[in-house]
Each structure stands twice: as structure tokens, then as C-alpha cells.
Amino acid sequence: MIPLFRPGRNVIVPVMALAAAVLTATVAAAQNLDAGKSPQKLFADGCTTCHRSPRGLAKGRFSLTLSWFLKDHYATSSDTAKALAAYLESVDTPPPRAAAKPGAKRSAPRPSKPSQSQ
């Protein structure tokens, strides 16, 4: 009598091929959850835990080094890191100067004191 199921190469190879196919399909199904989000939304979702505002986080850094830092530590892709770096740089500008009140008078400069000679 010949057994119908004999473990050997005839069984192991197809099982390994099936396992490889399943793992490949699982990896291929992975998605970038940050894709399509605006930089403001990315900041709100991932950065507000530690930072109240995006202002001042770029601190005059070069765009390339800032995007590299964000890619290494916070962003899921280089495109996301670049978009977030551009956003941080755009809000890093100093706040606009306060406009003068319409009714406020400006004081005239004080005249210098005349020097007294003896």
C-alpha cells in the first residue's frame, strides 16, 4: 500500500511557495496612511502632542536638512517630510508688525539739550 501523504520535497516546495505568495501579498497591501493629507493635518495629527504651534520649529534650518530630519524621525515618506518641512518654513516667518492705532499720536523726538559753555 502506498501512503497518499508523504512529507518530502513534493509537499514542502508548494507549501513554501504558497507562504511566500501570502507574505508578498501582505507586504504589497501596506499603505502610507499619511498620503493625501495636508501639511497642516500632518502637524495636527503627529506633532501637537509635544508642540503647541508650528511656529519656530524650523528655526532657520536649511530645507534639505529639515526634511531629512523629519524623514528619519517623524515622517513616513520623503514626500511627506518635504511637505511638512515646507509648511514649517512657511510659518517660521516673524509675526507681522502691529499696525498703528488710527487715533494714536506719535510723540515728537525730544530736542537735544543745549550745551552750556563757560
FENVENHU-V66166 format. One record per residue. N is the residue number from 1. RES is the residue in one letter. D_CENTER is the distance of its C-alpha to the mean C-alpha in Angstrom with 1 decimal. Layout:
BEGIN
{{N RES D_CENTER} {N RES D_CENTER}}
END
This chain:
BEGIN
{{1 M 67.3} {2 I 63.9} {3 P 60.9} {4 L 58.3} {5 F 55.2} {6 R 55.2} {7 P 52.0} {8 G 51.6} {9 R 49.8} {10 N 50.6} {11 V 48.5} {12 I 45.8} {13 V 44.6} {14 P 44.0} {15 V 42.3} {16 M 39.9} {17 A 39.2} {18 L 38.4} {19 A 36.1} {20 A 34.2} {21 A 34.0} {22 V 32.6} {23 L 29.9} {24 T 28.9} {25 A 28.7} {26 T 26.6} {27 V 24.0} {28 A 24.1} {29 A 23.4} {30 A 20.0} {31 Q 17.3} {32 N 13.6} {33 L 13.1} {34 D 9.8} {35 A 11.8} {36 G 13.1} {37 K 10.8} {38 S 10.2} {39 P 7.1} {40 Q 9.3} {41 K 9.8} {42 L 6.4} {43 F 6.5} {44 A 10.1} {45 D 10.0} {46 G 8.1} {47 C 8.1} {48 T 11.5} {49 T 13.4} {50 C 13.3} {51 H 12.4} {52 R 14.7} {53 S 13.2} {54 P 10.4} {55 R 13.4} {56 G 14.1} {57 L 10.9} {58 A 10.9} {59 K 14.6} {60 G 15.9} {61 R 14.2} {62 F 14.5} {63 S 11.9} {64 L 12.6} {65 T 12.5} {66 L 9.2} {67 S 7.6} {68 W 10.0} {69 F 9.1} {70 L 5.5} {71 K 7.4} {72 D 10.2} {73 H 9.1} {74 Y 6.2} {75 A 5.2} {76 T 8.6} {77 S 9.3} {78 S 9.3} {79 D 9.3} {80 T 6.1} {81 A 4.7} {82 K 7.3} {83 A 6.9} {84 L 3.8} {85 A 6.1} {86 A 8.9} {87 Y 8.4} {88 L 8.3} {89 E 11.2} {90 S 13.0} {91 V 13.3} {92 D 14.2} {93 T 17.7} {94 P 20.5} {95 P 21.8} {96 P 24.8} {97 R 28.2} {98 A 30.2} {99 A 32.9} {100 A 36.4} {101 K 38.4} {102 P 41.0} {103 G 43.9} {104 A 43.0} {105 K 45.4} {106 R 44.5} {107 S 46.8} {108 A 48.8} {109 P 48.5} {110 R 51.2} {111 P 54.0} {112 S 54.6} {113 K 57.6} {114 P 60.7} {115 S 61.7} {116 Q 65.2} {117 S 67.5} {118 Q 70.6}}
END
